[in-house]
Amino acid sequence: MSAPATFDLSGRVAAVTGGNGGIGLGIARGFAEAGAAVAILARNEAKNRAALAQLNAFGARALAVRLDVTDRAALAPALAEVERALGPLEILVNNAGLARAVGATRGELEDWDRVLETNLNAAFILARLAARAMLPRRRGKIINIGSEYSLFGNPLAHSYAASKGALIQLTKSLAVELAPHNIQVNALVPGWIESDMTAPMKSRPFYQEVLRRTPAGRLGTPAECAGAAIFLASPAADFVTGATLFVDGGYSIK
Ligand SMILES: NC(=O)c1ccc[n+]([C@@H]2O[C@H](COP(=O)([O-])OP(=O)(O)OC[C@H]3O[C@@H](n4cnc5c(N)ncnc54)[C@H](OP(=O)(O)O)[C@@H]3O)[C@@H](O)[C@H]2O)c1
């Protein structure tokens, strides 16, 4: 891909959690096309291998690390492995996420804990590990993947909405702390995007409701999330921090 220098990621090292499928893979592929070396960190080894093959096809230096982001003790070693293999980490995307639609009065507290641990706590721990590495180098980008439920209430997925809402406030707080050190922290909020997470909804009436409610009249694709992520990861966004960038076909404005 030939792009203006301001969007060029050549020589930069990026880590994308949950980068083996869906939005994470869309972003990882975009980064590779823009010249970055890319590490994907996720659990499923078969998906990791397949995603790695896609990244290698761009000629990118790439790495797959098997990681469960809820395993706190594994987070620092995973980032260390990325730096050993690819070089100093400059871009972290906290994308790994899950939703449990169980309502407040049903479901188990374990559901709540698991969603918060995956979507919020792991993002915070990885962000602070990455920031520690970026601080002495005075350069870094952290991108947190939010959700429309960062804004809106959800009658079934309370833990998801709580985690994604908190992720926006975490983004702003990290942005304020790290801006003087030339580390930018932003949130990217996808609307309804084609992925394993949204595939089951296609058979439900809710799908038609989403289409009606989305001004663009369709779901987006993981590839359509990549451009915004490249922007936030690139020198073009060196003066952009604490922002929430919606890639949602207008869902959030209607
Ligand atoms: N699709 C949408 O419409 C939509 C809209 C707004 C926001 N989002 C957000 O976008 C992000 C990606 O979602 P998606 O739609 O692409 O979903 P997806 O296709 O289900 O992908 C989720 C990714 O997260 C990884 N993951 C889940 N739990 C993990 C864990 N404990 N440790 C490491 N990796 C883990 C999965 O890989 P493994 O299973 O191999 O670990 C997978 O790669 C999520 O944060 C989601 O909340 C999605």
The ligand as an ORCA input file, in Angstrom:
! r2SCAN-3c Opt
* xyz 0 1
  N     -18.028     -6.955     16.104
  C     -18.599     -5.868     16.557
  O     -19.685     -5.486     16.067
  C     -17.952     -5.054     17.632
  C     -18.501     -3.796     17.880
  C     -17.911     -2.994     18.836
  C     -16.790     -3.427     19.518
  N     -16.290     -4.654     19.267
  C     -15.085     -5.035     20.014
  O     -14.057     -5.332     19.105
  C     -13.172     -6.286     19.687
  C     -13.012     -7.457     18.735
  O     -14.273     -8.056     18.560
  P     -14.653     -8.922     17.295
  O     -16.010     -8.528     16.878
  O     -13.546     -8.929     16.325
  O     -14.826    -10.322     18.004
  P     -14.222    -11.773     17.713
  O     -14.190    -12.035     16.256
  O     -14.973    -12.659     18.627
  O     -12.725    -11.614     18.199
  C     -12.400    -11.516     19.549
  C     -10.916    -11.718     19.635
  O     -10.520    -11.599     20.990
  C      -9.720    -12.708     21.318
  N      -9.900    -12.984     22.732
  C     -11.057    -13.147     23.411
  N     -10.802    -13.416     24.690
  C      -9.449    -13.432     24.817
  C      -8.571    -13.666     25.882
  N      -9.022    -13.970     27.114
  N      -7.240    -13.585     25.667
  C      -6.762    -13.304     24.434
  N      -7.541    -13.061     23.385
  C      -8.879    -13.135     23.573
  C     -10.176    -13.856     20.413
  O      -9.128    -14.767     20.123
  P      -8.963    -16.198     20.901
  O     -10.329    -16.749     21.090
  O      -8.074    -17.007     20.012
  O      -8.268    -15.848     22.167
  C     -10.511    -13.078     19.146
  O      -9.374    -12.909     18.343
  C     -13.773     -6.660     21.031
  O     -13.152     -5.892     22.040
  C     -15.221     -6.256     20.881
  O     -15.804     -5.956     22.117
  C     -16.842     -5.489     18.347
*
